[in-house]
Amino acid sequence: MALTILGWREWISLPDLGIDGIKAKIDTGARSSSLHAFDIQAIDINGEQWVEFKVHPQQHQTNTTVPCRARIKDYRQVTDSGGHRSMRYVIETTINIGAEQFTAEMTLADRSQMMFRMLVGRTAMKSRYTVDPGRSYCASQKPPRTAGTI
């Protein structure tokens, strides 16, 4: 079975979170995927741990805010590319890249100072994709502009 080719950046949608389009860096150097989130609050819903948070899906802009809620899968220590460790909530959510849809873990972190609001790590890509670092948007196209889209 041939794997789908991704470029070093792709358009992603996160339908469970109401995010129609977000530009993501495809990062084979990162183990886990990460989503820019702020105002992160753990809540209890019928005895289950959930997290409410907000996302600015547009690169370099804070005009659009998408409120999100997801069940907490884990709370774990993550080491970023600079070697800094922090505790992050981990959620599991549906990811759409082009015509493919799958569920993957994602950590929530303040990525406001980063170039991309989302990072897709190698665990999510394993056995699904191969990456061509010299290309962009191999599997996806810019989505139509809506509230949760860049």
N, C-alpha and C positions, 0 to 999 in steps of 0.2 A: 504494500500500500504506500503510495507516494504521500509525503507530508506536504501540507500547504505551506507556501513560502510567505513569510512576513518580512517587511522592511524594518528598518531600525525604529520607525514610528508608524503607528496605525491609528485609525479611528475606531473607537470602542463604544459600545453602548452597554449600559447596566440596567436592564429593564426592571429588575426587582427594586431598584433604588430610584426609578423615575428619571434616569439620566439617559437621554436620547443619543448623545454624542459627546465624547471627550477624547482629546488627542492624548495618546499614551506612548511613552517610550518603551520599546521592547528591549529588555535588559537581561541578557544571558548571564551577566555577572551577579545579578541579584537572585537569591533563592526564592524570596517571597514577593508577591505582588503588593502594591501599596496604593492607597487612594488618599488624595488630599481631603482632610476633614477638619472641621473646627467646631466649637461649641459642643464637644463630645460629652455626653452624659449617660451613664449607665442607669437603667430603670428596671423595675420588676413588673412583669406583666403576667398575671396568673401564676406566680411562682417560677417563672422563667426569666432569665437575665437577658435583657435586650439593651441596645445602645441607640440613642438618638444623636444625630449629628447633622451638620450642614456641609454642603459642598459648593465650591465655586468652580463649575466645570470649564469655564472659559480661561484659557491661558492669558496671563498678564492682566486680568480684569476681575473685579469683584462686584460688578453690576448684577449678575445673575446668581441667585442663591437657590439651591435645591435642598429642601429639608428631607432627611432620610431616616429610616429606622430599620434595624436588622437584629436578628438574634445573635447574641455573643457566642462564638464558638470557643474562644480561648482568650486569655490575657497573658502575653508572653514577652520576654525580653528579645529585642531585635537590635542588631548592630547595623548601623547605616554605613554608607560608602566611606565616610570619614572616620570610621572606627568608634563612633559614639554609640553607646547603648541606651536604650529607653524601653519602657514597658508600653506595649500597644495592645489595643483591642484587636481581635481577629474575628472577622465575619466570613461567612460563605455566601456567595452571591452568583447569579447568572451573569455570564459575560458573553457578549456577541462580538465577534470579529468577522466582518464580511458575512458570509452565509453560514458560518459555524457558530453554534451555541453550546456552552458547557458551564459547569459550576466550578468555582475555584475559591480558595481562601484568599483573603485580602486583609492587610493590616491597615489601620486608620492612623494617619499621621498628618501633622501640619507640613504640607509641601508648598506653602505659599512662596517660599524663597527659591524653589526649584523651578527649572525650566518647564517641566511637565507636571500636570496635576495628577497623573496616574502613571504607574510603572507596572509593567507586566513582567514578572519574574519567571525563571526557568521551570519552577515547579508547575505553574499553570500551562506552560508550553510543552512540557515533556510528552513525547509520543504523539503530538498533534502537529507541531510546526517545526520548520527549519527557518533560520533567519539569514537574510542577505543584508549585511550591514551597509552595502553601497546603494540600497534602494529604499524608497519610502512608499507607504500606502499600497503595498502589493495586494493585500486581501480586502481592503476597505476603501470607501470613498467618503468624502465629507458629507455628513447627513444634512437634510434640509434643516434650516434654522428654526428651532422651537425654544421654549423656555429652558429646557434642560440641555441645551446644545450650544457648543461654541460656534 
